[in-house]
Amino acid sequence: MDKYPVVFVVDDDPTARESVTAVLATHGMAVGPYASAEEFLQSFDRTRDGCLIVDVRMAEARRSSVLKKMQAGSLAELVRMDMELHDHQNGHP
């Protein structure tokens, strides 16, 4: 088992995913970025401690697969945080 926990970032928006990953890595955190819930679920190593950050605006079908796995207990050991990023500079809410 690796010594340090990982912050798993699941976001289908590449700009948001890369931004969050860069900020966390700048603060010395180990980060595992994923473009989809499916990608995360296929490669998730249950022996790794960590935290899961999921984009609340990601397509519901993709997001719900992660949440269902968490509720079923297969990801129960992870702390989950939901995030929503806004691009105020380009007029997006």
N, CA, C and O atoms as a Tinker XYZ file with bonds, in Angstrom:
   372  protein
     1  N      0.842000   -1.179000    0.000000    73     2
     2  CA     0.000000    0.000000    0.000000    64     1     3
     3  C      0.890000    1.247000    0.000000    63     2     4     5
     4  O      1.898000    1.310000    0.704000    81     3
     5  N      0.491000    2.238000   -0.809000    73     3     6
     6  CA     1.245000    3.482000   -0.845000    64     5     7
     7  C      1.056000    4.243000    0.459000    63     6     8     9
     8  O      0.029000    4.133000    1.130000    81     7
     9  N      2.078000    5.017000    0.794000    73     7    10
    10  CA     2.097000    5.714000    2.069000    64     9    11
    11  C      1.088000    6.861000    2.138000    63    10    12    13
    12  O      0.462000    7.073000    3.176000    81    11
    13  N      0.932000    7.589000    1.057000    73    11    14
    14  CA     0.096000    8.779000    1.078000    64    13    15
    15  C     -1.250000    8.534000    0.413000    63    14    16    17
    16  O     -1.333000    7.832000   -0.594000    81    15
    17  N     -2.308000    9.118000    0.981000    73    15    18
    18  CA    -3.626000    8.998000    0.347000    64    17    19
    19  C     -3.666000    9.794000   -0.960000    63    18    20    21
    20  O     -2.854000   10.692000   -1.188000    81    19
    21  N     -4.617000    9.445000   -1.794000    73    19    22
    22  CA    -4.770000   10.077000   -3.096000    64    21    23
    23  C     -6.092000   10.832000   -3.135000    63    22    24    25
    24  O     -7.097000   10.375000   -2.591000    81    23
    25  N     -6.080000   11.993000   -3.784000    73    23    26
    26  CA    -7.317000   12.701000   -4.069000    64    25    27
    27  C     -7.698000   12.311000   -5.496000    63    26    28    29
    28  O     -7.020000   12.681000   -6.454000    81    27
    29  N     -8.783000   11.564000   -5.623000    73    27    30
    30  CA    -9.271000   11.128000   -6.930000    64    29    31
    31  C    -10.231000   12.189000   -7.448000    63    30    32    33
    32  O    -11.222000   12.504000   -6.789000    81    31
    33  N     -9.946000   12.743000   -8.623000    73    31    34
    34  CA   -10.756000   13.805000   -9.212000    64    33    35
    35  C    -11.453000   13.241000  -10.449000    63    34    36    37
    36  O    -10.803000   12.833000  -11.412000    81    35
    37  N    -12.791000   13.224000  -10.407000    73    35    38
    38  CA   -13.572000   12.707000  -11.541000    64    37    39
    39  C    -14.384000   13.858000  -12.116000    63    38    40    41
    40  O    -15.315000   14.364000  -11.491000    81    39
    41  N    -14.000000   14.262000  -13.338000    73    39    42
    42  CA   -14.690000   15.370000  -14.008000    64    41    43
    43  C    -14.549000   15.189000  -15.508000    63    42    44    45
    44  O    -13.445000   14.965000  -16.005000    81    43
    45  N    -15.653000   15.283000  -16.233000    73    43    46
    46  CA   -15.600000   15.108000  -17.680000    64    45    47
    47  C    -15.174000   16.373000  -18.428000    63    46    48    49
    48  O    -14.978000   16.338000  -19.642000    81    47
    49  N    -15.031000   17.484000  -17.712000    73    47    50
    50  CA   -14.542000   18.730000  -18.316000    64    49    51
    51  C    -13.022000   18.767000  -18.141000    63    50    52    53
    52  O    -12.533000   18.902000  -17.019000    81    51
    53  N    -12.270000   18.648000  -19.245000    73    51    54
    54  CA   -10.812000   18.582000  -19.115000    64    53    55
    55  C    -10.188000   19.817000  -18.463000    63    54    56    57
    56  O     -9.219000   19.690000  -17.716000    81    55
    57  N    -10.721000   20.997000  -18.730000    73    55    58
    58  CA   -10.169000   22.219000  -18.138000    64    57    59
    59  C    -10.361000   22.213000  -16.626000    63    58    60    61
    60  O     -9.432000   22.522000  -15.880000    81    59
    61  N    -11.551000   21.866000  -16.176000    73    59    62
    62  CA   -11.825000   21.814000  -14.732000    64    61    63
    63  C    -10.982000   20.737000  -14.064000    63    62    64    65
    64  O    -10.394000   20.966000  -13.007000    81    63
    65  N    -10.925000   19.562000  -14.685000    73    63    66
    66  CA   -10.152000   18.447000  -14.115000    64    65    67
    67  C     -8.677000   18.821000  -13.986000    63    66    68    69
    68  O     -8.057000   18.574000  -12.951000    81    67
    69  N     -8.122000   19.412000  -15.033000    73    67    70
    70  CA    -6.704000   19.802000  -15.005000    64    69    71
    71  C     -6.449000   20.910000  -13.998000    63    70    72    73
    72  O     -5.406000   20.919000  -13.342000    81    71
    73  N     -7.380000   21.845000  -13.862000    73    71    74
    74  CA    -7.216000   22.943000  -12.895000    64    73    75
    75  C     -7.215000   22.428000  -11.468000    63    74    76    77
    76  O     -6.345000   22.785000  -10.673000    81    75
    77  N     -8.188000   21.588000  -11.141000    73    75    78
    78  CA    -8.272000   21.031000   -9.784000    64    77    79
    79  C     -7.040000   20.181000   -9.498000    63    78    80    81
    80  O     -6.463000   20.260000   -8.414000    81    79
    81  N     -6.640000   19.376000  -10.466000    73    79    82
    82  CA    -5.453000   18.532000  -10.306000    64    81    83
    83  C     -4.218000   19.379000  -10.043000    63    82    84    85
    84  O     -3.423000   19.059000   -9.159000    81    83
    85  N     -4.049000   20.460000  -10.802000    73    83    86
    86  CA    -2.878000   21.330000  -10.641000    64    85    87
    87  C     -2.855000   21.993000   -9.269000    63    86    88    89
    88  O     -1.804000   22.065000   -8.632000    81    87
    89  N     -3.998000   22.475000   -8.814000    73    87    90
    90  CA    -4.060000   23.133000   -7.495000    64    89    91
    91  C     -3.707000   22.145000   -6.390000    63    90    92    93
    92  O     -2.918000   22.460000   -5.499000    81    91
    93  N     -4.287000   20.957000   -6.448000    73    91    94
    94  CA    -4.006000   19.962000   -5.415000    64    93    95
    95  C     -2.544000   19.517000   -5.442000    63    94    96    97
    96  O     -1.914000   19.383000   -4.393000    81    95
    97  N     -2.008000   19.290000   -6.635000    73    95    98
    98  CA    -0.605000   18.868000   -6.762000    64    97    99
    99  C      0.341000   19.955000   -6.268000    63    98   100   101
   100  O      1.382000   19.651000   -5.685000    81    99
   101  N     -0.010000   21.219000   -6.496000    73    99   102
   102  CA     0.807000   22.341000   -6.026000    64   101   103
   103  C      0.931000   22.322000   -4.513000    63   102   104   105
   104  O      1.939000   22.764000   -3.961000    81   103
   105  N     -0.088000   21.814000   -3.847000    73   103   106
   106  CA    -0.083000   21.729000   -2.387000    64   105   107
   107  C      0.460000   20.395000   -1.889000    63   106   108   109
   108  O      0.280000   20.036000   -0.725000    81   107
   109  N      1.127000   19.664000   -2.783000    73   107   110
   110  CA     1.815000   18.442000   -2.390000    64   109   111
   111  C      0.953000   17.202000   -2.281000    63   110   112   113
   112  O      1.388000   16.196000   -1.719000    81   111
   113  N     -0.250000   17.254000   -2.803000    73   111   114
   114  CA    -1.137000   16.097000   -2.707000    64   113   115
   115  C     -0.956000   15.170000   -3.908000    63   114   116   117
   116  O     -0.713000   15.611000   -5.031000    81   115
   117  N     -1.082000   13.883000   -3.635000    73   115   118
   118  CA    -1.091000   12.907000   -4.725000    64   117   119
   119  C     -2.486000   12.955000   -5.338000    63   118   120   121
   120  O     -3.486000   12.875000   -4.624000    81   119
   121  N     -2.550000   13.088000   -6.671000    73   119   122
   122  CA    -3.830000   13.261000   -7.346000    64   121   123
   123  C     -3.989000   12.210000   -8.434000    63   122   124   125
   124  O     -3.052000   11.911000   -9.174000    81   123
   125  N     -5.191000   11.659000   -8.515000    73   123   126
   126  CA    -5.541000   10.731000   -9.592000    64   125   127
   127  C     -6.684000   11.323000  -10.390000    63   126   128   129
   128  O     -7.839000   11.216000   -9.978000    81   127
   129  N     -6.385000   11.958000  -11.546000    73   127   130
   130  CA    -7.456000   12.554000  -12.346000    64   129   131
   131  C     -8.098000   11.539000  -13.292000    63   130   132   133
   132  O     -7.412000   10.703000  -13.881000    81   131
   133  N     -9.426000   11.624000  -13.430000    73   131   134
   134  CA   -10.173000   10.710000  -14.302000    64   133   135
   135  C    -11.202000   11.498000  -15.097000    63   134   136   137
   136  O    -11.852000   12.394000  -14.559000    81   135
   137  N    -11.352000   11.168000  -16.369000    73   135   138
   138  CA   -12.280000   11.864000  -17.257000    64   137   139
   139  C    -13.709000   11.357000  -17.148000    63   138   140   141
   140  O    -14.635000   12.009000  -17.630000    81   139
   141  N    -13.896000   10.219000  -16.528000    73   139   142
   142  CA   -15.248000    9.673000  -16.412000    64   141   143
   143  C    -15.339000    8.769000  -15.196000    63   142   144   145
   144  O    -14.332000    8.298000  -14.667000    81   143
   145  N    -16.568000    8.542000  -14.770000    73   143   146
   146  CA   -16.801000    7.617000  -13.666000    64   145   147
   147  C    -16.353000    6.215000  -14.053000    63   146   148   149
   148  O    -15.788000    5.486000  -13.239000    81   147
   149  N    -16.611000    5.847000  -15.304000    73   147   150
   150  CA   -16.224000    4.522000  -15.772000    64   149   151
   151  C    -14.703000    4.330000  -15.693000    63   150   152   153
   152  O    -14.220000    3.286000  -15.254000    81   151
   153  N    -13.960000    5.354000  -16.124000    73   151   154
   154  CA   -12.499000    5.277000  -16.076000    64   153   155
   155  C    -12.012000    5.112000  -14.639000    63   154   156   157
   156  O    -11.123000    4.306000  -14.362000    81   155
   157  N    -12.603000    5.881000  -13.733000    73   155   158
   158  CA   -12.228000    5.780000  -12.323000    64   157   159
   159  C    -12.531000    4.385000  -11.777000    63   158   160   161
   160  O    -11.675000    3.761000  -11.151000    81   159
   161  N    -13.734000    3.905000  -12.012000    73   159   162
   162  CA   -14.150000    2.610000  -11.462000    64   161   163
   163  C    -13.318000    1.453000  -12.009000    63   162   164   165
   164  O    -13.067000    0.484000  -11.293000    81   163
   165  N    -12.889000    1.542000  -13.268000    73   163   166
   166  CA   -12.076000    0.478000  -13.860000    64   165   167
   167  C    -10.673000    0.419000  -13.282000    63   166   168   169
   168  O    -10.081000   -0.657000  -13.198000    81   167
   169  N    -10.136000    1.564000  -12.882000    73   167   170
   170  CA    -8.744000    1.575000  -12.429000    64   169   171
   171  C     -8.582000    1.769000  -10.927000    63   170   172   173
   172  O     -7.456000    1.741000  -10.430000    81   171
   173  N     -9.668000    1.964000  -10.192000    73   171   174
   174  CA    -9.585000    2.227000   -8.757000    64   173   175
   175  C     -8.951000    1.058000   -8.020000    63   174   176   177
   176  O     -9.364000   -0.092000   -8.174000    81   175
   177  N     -7.949000    1.371000   -7.223000    73   175   178
   178  CA    -7.242000    0.388000   -6.406000    64   177   179
   179  C     -7.777000    0.490000   -4.978000    63   178   180   181
   180  O     -7.502000    1.462000   -4.275000    81   179
   181  N     -8.535000   -0.506000   -4.559000    73   179   182
   182  CA    -9.168000   -0.468000   -3.235000    64   181   183
   183  C     -8.179000   -0.425000   -2.086000    63   182   184   185
   184  O     -8.570000   -0.112000   -0.961000    81   183
   185  N     -6.917000   -0.726000   -2.328000    73   183   186
   186  CA    -5.933000   -0.681000   -1.256000    64   185   187
   187  C     -5.436000    0.734000   -1.000000    63   186   188   189
   188  O     -4.742000    0.971000   -0.011000    81   187
   189  N     -5.779000    1.677000   -1.870000    73   187   190
   190  CA    -5.345000    3.070000   -1.696000    64   189   191
   191  C     -6.336000    3.829000   -0.844000    63   190   192   193
   192  O     -7.542000    3.777000   -1.084000    81   191
   193  N     -5.829000    4.533000    0.152000    73   191   194
   194  CA    -6.662000    5.439000    0.934000    64   193   195
   195  C     -6.817000    6.712000    0.134000    63   194   196   197
   196  O     -5.947000    7.065000   -0.662000    81   195
   197  N     -7.915000    7.396000    0.344000    73   195   198
   198  CA    -8.052000    8.655000   -0.363000    64   197   199
   199  C     -9.409000    9.296000   -0.229000    63   198   200   201
   200  O    -10.243000    8.913000    0.590000    81   199
   201  N     -9.588000   10.284000   -1.068000    73   199   202
   202  CA   -10.778000   11.108000   -1.108000    64   201   203
   203  C    -11.223000   11.188000   -2.563000    63   202   204   205
   204  O    -10.389000   11.267000   -3.465000    81   203
   205  N    -12.512000   11.169000   -2.790000    73   203   206
   206  CA   -13.061000   11.235000   -4.134000    64   205   207
   207  C    -13.781000   12.560000   -4.323000    63   206   208   209
   208  O    -14.698000   12.890000   -3.572000    81   207
   209  N    -13.358000   13.320000   -5.334000    73   207   210
   210  CA   -14.038000   14.565000   -5.697000    64   209   211
   211  C    -14.758000   14.308000   -7.012000    63   210   212   213
   212  O    -14.136000   13.938000   -8.008000    81   211
   213  N    -16.076000   14.507000   -7.011000    73   211   214
   214  CA   -16.906000   14.240000   -8.187000    64   213   215
   215  C    -17.606000   15.525000   -8.618000    63   214   216   217
   216  O    -18.179000   16.235000   -7.791000    81   215
   217  N    -17.557000   15.816000   -9.897000    73   215   218
   218  CA   -18.239000   16.983000  -10.452000    64   217   219
   219  C    -19.745000   16.765000  -10.386000    63   218   220   221
   220  O    -20.249000   15.783000  -10.930000    81   219
   221  N    -20.473000   17.669000   -9.725000    73   219   222
   222  CA   -21.918000   17.513000   -9.598000    64   221   223
   223  C    -22.641000   17.790000  -10.911000    63   222   224   225
   224  O    -23.801000   17.411000  -11.067000    81   223
   225  N    -21.973000   18.446000  -11.856000    73   223   226
   226  CA   -22.603000   18.759000  -13.133000    64   225   227
   227  C    -22.256000   17.743000  -14.218000    63   226   228   229
   228  O    -22.684000   17.889000  -15.363000    81   227
   229  N    -21.497000   16.732000  -13.873000    73   227   230
   230  CA   -21.164000   15.692000  -14.834000    64   229   231
   231  C    -22.449000   14.955000  -15.211000    63   230   232   233
   232  O    -23.380000   14.872000  -14.409000    81   231
   233  N    -22.496000   14.433000  -16.408000    73   231   234
   234  CA   -23.693000   13.729000  -16.864000    64   233   235
   235  C    -24.161000   12.749000  -15.796000    63   234   236   237
   236  O    -23.367000   11.955000  -15.291000    81   235
   237  N    -25.423000   12.798000  -15.456000    73   235   238
   238  CA   -25.979000   12.034000  -14.340000    64   237   239
   239  C    -25.713000   10.543000  -14.461000    63   238   240   241
   240  O    -25.409000    9.889000  -13.463000    81   239
   241  N    -25.821000    9.996000  -15.661000    73   239   242
   242  CA   -25.607000    8.550000  -15.828000    64   241   243
   243  C    -24.197000    8.160000  -15.410000    63   242   244   245
   244  O    -23.999000    7.117000  -14.788000    81   243
   245  N    -23.222000    8.989000  -15.746000    73   243   246
   246  CA   -21.833000    8.683000  -15.385000    64   245   247
   247  C    -21.591000    8.897000  -13.904000    63   246   248   249
   248  O    -20.929000    8.087000  -13.254000    81   247
   249  N    -22.120000    9.977000  -13.371000    73   247   250
   250  CA   -21.930000   10.288000  -11.955000    64   249   251
   251  C    -22.636000    9.263000  -11.076000    63   250   252   253
   252  O    -22.109000    8.861000  -10.039000    81   251
   253  N    -23.818000    8.843000  -11.487000    73   251   254
   254  CA   -24.592000    7.931000  -10.652000    64   253   255
   255  C    -23.924000    6.570000  -10.509000    63   254   256   257
   256  O    -24.135000    5.890000   -9.504000    81   255
   257  N    -23.118000    6.152000  -11.493000    73   255   258
   258  CA   -22.440000    4.860000  -11.364000    64   257   259
   259  C    -21.444000    4.886000  -10.209000    63   258   260   261
   260  O    -21.287000    3.885000   -9.509000    81   259
   261  N    -20.775000    6.006000  -10.003000    73   259   262
   262  CA   -19.852000    6.137000   -8.876000    64   261   263
   263  C    -20.637000    6.154000   -7.569000    63   262   264   265
   264  O    -20.279000    5.464000   -6.614000    81   263
   265  N    -21.695000    6.935000   -7.530000    73   263   266
   266  CA   -22.469000    7.059000   -6.297000    64   265   267
   267  C    -23.124000    5.740000   -5.906000    63   266   268   269
   268  O    -23.168000    5.405000   -4.722000    81   267
   269  N    -23.629000    4.995000   -6.866000    73   267   270
   270  CA   -24.231000    3.695000   -6.566000    64   269   271
   271  C    -23.197000    2.744000   -5.986000    63   270   272   273
   272  O    -23.494000    2.001000   -5.050000    81   271
   273  N    -21.987000    2.758000   -6.529000    73   271   274
   274  CA   -20.917000    1.897000   -6.002000    64   273   275
   275  C    -20.581000    2.306000   -4.567000    63   274   276   277
   276  O    -20.324000    1.451000   -3.720000    81   275
   277  N    -20.583000    3.613000   -4.295000    73   275   278
   278  CA   -20.284000    4.075000   -2.940000    64   277   279
   279  C    -21.368000    3.612000   -1.976000    63   278   280   281
   280  O    -21.068000    3.139000   -0.879000    81   279
   281  N    -22.625000    3.747000   -2.383000    73   279   282
   282  CA   -23.724000    3.348000   -1.513000    64   281   283
   283  C    -23.746000    1.842000   -1.302000    63   282   284   285
   284  O    -24.163000    1.366000   -0.247000    81   283
   285  N    -23.297000    1.093000   -2.302000    73   283   286
   286  CA   -23.272000   -0.368000   -2.191000    64   285   287
   287  C    -22.123000   -0.848000   -1.317000    63   286   288   289
   288  O    -22.060000   -2.026000   -0.965000    81   287
   289  N    -21.216000    0.054000   -0.965000    73   287   290
   290  CA   -20.129000   -0.313000   -0.070000    64   289   291
   291  C    -18.807000   -0.593000   -0.743000    63   290   292   293
   292  O    -17.792000   -0.708000   -0.057000    81   291
   293  N    -18.776000   -0.708000   -2.067000    73   291   294
   294  CA   -17.513000   -1.032000   -2.727000    64   293   295
   295  C    -16.533000    0.140000   -2.716000    63   294   296   297
   296  O    -15.336000   -0.053000   -2.928000    81   295
   297  N    -17.030000    1.349000   -2.471000    73   295   298
   298  CA   -16.155000    2.515000   -2.335000    64   297   299
   299  C    -16.378000    3.201000   -0.992000    63   298   300   301
   300  O    -16.058000    4.378000   -0.827000    81   299
   301  N    -16.919000    2.469000   -0.051000    73   299   302
   302  CA   -17.324000    3.055000    1.226000    64   301   303
   303  C    -16.160000    3.651000    2.007000    63   302   304   305
   304  O    -16.365000    4.545000    2.828000    81   303
   305  N    -14.946000    3.173000    1.767000    73   303   306
   306  CA   -13.813000    3.672000    2.531000    64   305   307
   307  C    -13.333000    5.044000    2.068000    63   306   308   309
   308  O    -12.482000    5.651000    2.717000    81   307
   309  N    -13.867000    5.535000    0.958000    73   307   310
   310  CA   -13.468000    6.850000    0.451000    64   309   311
   311  C    -14.384000    7.942000    0.990000    63   310   312   313
   312  O    -15.593000    7.750000    1.122000    81   311
   313  N    -13.793000    9.079000    1.296000    73   311   314
   314  CA   -14.561000   10.273000    1.614000    64   313   315
   315  C    -14.936000   10.888000    0.266000    63   314   316   317
   316  O    -14.093000   10.980000   -0.627000    81   315
   317  N    -16.189000   11.308000    0.114000    73   315   318
   318  CA   -16.625000   11.892000   -1.156000    64   317   319
   319  C    -16.949000   13.357000   -0.972000    63   318   320   321
   320  O    -17.608000   13.745000   -0.008000    81   319
   321  N    -16.474000   14.181000   -1.921000    73   319   322
   322  CA   -16.834000   15.589000   -1.978000    64   321   323
   323  C    -17.377000   15.865000   -3.364000    63   322   324   325
   324  O    -16.818000   15.405000   -4.360000    81   323
   325  N    -18.455000   16.608000   -3.430000    73   323   326
   326  CA   -18.997000   17.028000   -4.715000    64   325   327
   327  C    -18.493000   18.429000   -4.997000    63   326   328   329
   328  O    -18.357000   19.244000   -4.085000    81   327
   329  N    -18.210000   18.712000   -6.282000    73   327   330
   330  CA   -17.735000   20.051000   -6.628000    64   329   331
   331  C    -18.484000   20.550000   -7.845000    63   330   332   333
   332  O    -19.005000   19.777000   -8.649000    81   331
   333  N    -18.519000   21.870000   -7.955000    73   331   334
   334  CA   -19.110000   22.513000   -9.116000    64   333   335
   335  C    -18.282000   23.763000   -9.371000    63   334   336   337
   336  O    -18.192000   24.640000   -8.511000    81   335
   337  N    -17.678000   23.846000  -10.549000    73   335   338
   338  CA   -16.858000   24.990000  -10.911000    64   337   339
   339  C    -17.624000   25.889000  -11.874000    63   338   340   341
   340  O    -18.404000   25.407000  -12.695000    81   339
   341  N    -17.403000   27.178000  -11.771000    73   339   342
   342  CA   -18.060000   28.138000  -12.644000    64   341   343
   343  C    -17.012000   29.001000  -13.319000    63   342   344   345
   344  O    -16.022000   29.391000  -12.700000    81   343
   345  N    -17.232000   29.295000  -14.580000    73   343   346
   346  CA   -16.335000   30.150000  -15.362000    64   345   347
   347  C    -16.953000   31.533000  -15.448000    63   346   348   349
   348  O    -17.639000   31.843000  -16.422000    81   347
   349  N    -16.723000   32.367000  -14.447000    73   347   350
   350  CA   -17.321000   33.688000  -14.399000    64   349   351
   351  C    -16.687000   34.658000  -15.391000    63   350   352   353
   352  O    -17.343000   35.611000  -15.813000    81   351
   353  N    -15.438000   34.443000  -15.773000    73   351   354
   354  CA   -14.768000   35.338000  -16.708000    64   353   355
   355  C    -15.380000   35.266000  -18.096000    63   354   356   357
   356  O    -15.398000   36.266000  -18.813000    81   355
   357  N    -15.878000   34.109000  -18.485000    73   355   358
   358  CA   -16.453000   33.956000  -19.817000    64   357   359
   359  C    -17.983000   33.969000  -19.793000    63   358   360   361
   360  O    -18.623000   33.515000  -20.741000    81   359
   361  N    -18.559000   34.483000  -18.725000    73   359   362
   362  CA   -19.992000   34.655000  -18.652000    64   361   363
   363  C    -20.793000   33.414000  -18.360000    63   362   364   365
   364  O    -22.013000   33.419000  -18.524000    81   363
   365  N    -20.136000   32.335000  -17.927000    73   363   366
   366  CA   -20.861000   31.113000  -17.592000    64   365   367
   367  C    -21.200000   31.153000  -16.113000    63   366   368   369
   368  O    -20.374000   31.555000  -15.293000    81   367
   369  N    -22.423000   30.733000  -15.764000    73   367   370
   370  CA   -22.813000   30.757000  -14.344000    64   369   371
   371  C    -22.025000   29.803000  -13.497000    63   370   372
   372  O    -22.249000   29.721000  -12.290000    81   371
